Amino acid sequence: MAERVKSRRHGEGAEPHGGRRRVSRTRSAAHARQGPFAAGQAGLQPFHLDATSEIQEVKVLGEWAYLWTKLSVVVTPKKGGAPVKRAGHTLSILQKQAGAWVIVRDANLLAVVPQ
């Protein structure tokens, strides 16, 4: 499944293949207003997010698929302060819609990692 995955929540793509992915997210205020989660995006403006995802399993069942990953996210205040790291597993359910894989359900169990 080398096709790109489109997330409804973030409007970003990821190629669901084995290995690690590192995502560094920065968004402008104008971009945050464009999606349905603008309030949540605005709330993240004071922070820098650094995420690493390691795909554990991908299973395709016709027009449906699931994706299991290990995820680590570090949230650092831009104006100083201690970073907070969370880590755990995610499970995403995907559906093929109009030729593209779309995340239709997403769950995570990210616990705070003690420093």
C-alpha positions as MATLAB code, in Angstrom:
seq = 'MAERVKSRRHGEGAEPHGGRRRVSRTRSAAHARQGPFAAGQAGLQPFHLDATSEIQEVKVLGEWAYLWTKLSVVVTPKKGGAPVKRAGHTLSILQKQAGAWVIVRDANLLAVVPQ';
ca = [
       0.000    0.000    0.000;
       2.359    2.681   -1.246;
      -0.488    5.147   -1.754;
      -0.666    8.273    0.370;
      -2.992    8.418    3.355;
      -5.070   11.588    3.774;
      -6.075   12.482    7.314;
      -9.383   14.283    7.716;
      -8.125   15.741   10.962;
      -4.894   17.262    9.704;
      -5.217   17.225    5.921;
      -1.732   15.760    5.653;
      -0.421   12.662    3.951;
       1.695    9.745    5.068;
       2.877    6.736    3.173;
       1.861    3.650    5.163;
       4.987    1.514    4.885;
       7.294    0.016    7.484;
       9.822    2.245    9.200;
       9.966    5.442   11.174;
       8.542    8.829   10.249;
       9.511   12.097   11.874;
       7.032   14.946   11.693;
       7.734   18.486   12.782;
       4.589   20.593   12.706;
       4.386   24.348   12.331;
       1.246   26.085   11.089;
       0.323   29.640   10.341;
      -2.807   31.223   11.804;
      -4.253   31.542    8.283;
      -3.811   27.807    7.682;
      -5.403   26.946   11.051;
      -8.581   28.883   10.156;
      -9.119   26.803    7.016;
     -10.058   23.503    8.703;
     -12.838   22.386   11.022;
     -10.404   22.136   13.920;
      -9.282   25.774   13.810;
      -9.873   26.312   17.536;
      -7.661   23.333   18.385;
      -4.964   24.483   15.983;
      -5.016   27.987   17.464;
      -4.537   26.447   20.906;
      -1.330   24.799   19.708;
       0.270   28.022   18.432;
       2.320   28.637   21.627;
       3.940   25.191   21.300;
       6.369   23.347   19.046;
       5.345   19.727   18.326;
       7.876   17.078   17.364;
       6.462   13.629   16.605;
       8.013   10.314   15.616;
       5.836    7.472   14.342;
       6.981    3.884   13.837;
       4.556    1.757   11.821;
       4.083   -1.686   13.383;
       1.471   -3.188   11.062;
      -0.661   -2.338    8.035;
      -3.505   -4.605    6.938;
      -5.611   -3.962    3.826;
      -9.022   -5.636    3.534;
     -10.548   -4.471    0.241;
     -11.733   -0.872    0.657;
     -10.794   -0.876    4.371;
      -7.462   -0.973    6.162;
      -5.976   -0.524    9.596;
      -2.670    0.930   10.676;
      -1.028    0.268   14.062;
       1.870    2.506   15.120;
       4.097    3.459   18.028;
       3.935    7.238   18.438;
       6.101    9.624   20.429;
       5.219   13.329   20.714;
       7.254   16.055   22.426;
       5.440   19.337   23.142;
       7.750   22.272   23.908;
       6.507   25.752   24.873;
       7.903   28.313   22.407;
       8.414   30.889   25.187;
      10.437   28.528   27.370;
       9.508   25.849   29.824;
       9.996   22.128   30.158;
       9.019   19.921   27.229;
       6.416   17.207   27.814;
       6.864   13.853   26.104;
       3.999   11.422   25.512;
       4.353    7.999   23.933;
       2.199    4.994   23.174;
       0.289    3.218   20.434;
      -2.198    4.411   17.834;
      -4.746    2.511   15.780;
      -6.154    4.114   12.634;
      -9.000    2.760   10.511;
      -8.862    3.819    6.866;
     -11.383    3.662    4.030;
     -10.696    4.090    0.343;
     -12.820    7.007   -0.902;
     -12.616    8.308   -4.472;
      -9.330    6.460   -4.982;
      -7.583    7.850   -1.868;
      -7.106    6.311    1.575;
      -8.837    8.448    4.228;
      -8.539    8.054    8.008;
     -12.103    7.567    9.250;
     -11.305    6.590   12.875;
      -8.196    7.184   14.939;
      -7.406    6.213   18.530;
      -4.293    6.649   20.635;
      -3.095    5.748   24.101;
      -0.326    8.276   24.699;
       0.888    8.401   28.287;
       3.235   11.011   29.749;
       6.823    9.770   29.767;
       8.591   10.726   33.019;
      11.677   12.898   32.474;
];
